[in-house]
Amino acid sequence: MSRYSPRSIGLALLLAGALAACSPTIQVHGYVPPDADVARIRPGFDDTGSVEKLLGRPSSAGVLADSAWYYVQSTVENYTYHAPQVIDRKVLAVNFDQRGVVKEVRRYGLADGQIIALDPETTATGGRQMGILEQLFGNVLNLDAESLNSASGN
């Protein structure tokens, strides 16, 4: 005869399933090269080509003229009914001079990051605001004989 009843086995399985649902899901996004590879970069000697051969091409680069390459890796923890939370971030920044030679290699972590509040407002342009009817019919009366003549092909 069985030592455990079917009811207690079912309850144990239900409890185990509930506990498993509470465990977090960890996801790693991005790539930061290993320390051994980064240590082989020589500022003042290596250029973009040698860094690309050694570390690979990054997913992010500087906005102006490839002055820096950024290798970014984020670790995100996600519980079932909670918003995902970034628990770790590593950034490797390789800065280049105007000739494309490595100037410096820097590392940043989650503590170095800053939260930036994005402003949903749009930038106002100069001039006056026009209503919808003025936008639709505003140029109807602004025609002159010369523009009509050139439009007809004469």
Secondary structure, 3 states (H helix, E strand, C coil): CCCCCHHHHHHHHHHHHHHHHCCCEEEEEECCCCHHHHHCCCCCCCEHHHHHHHHCCCCEECCCCCCEEEEEEEEEEECCCCCCEEEEEEEEEEEECCCCEEEEEEEEEHHHCCCCCCCCCCCCCCCCCCCHHHHHHCCHHHCCHHHHHHHCCC
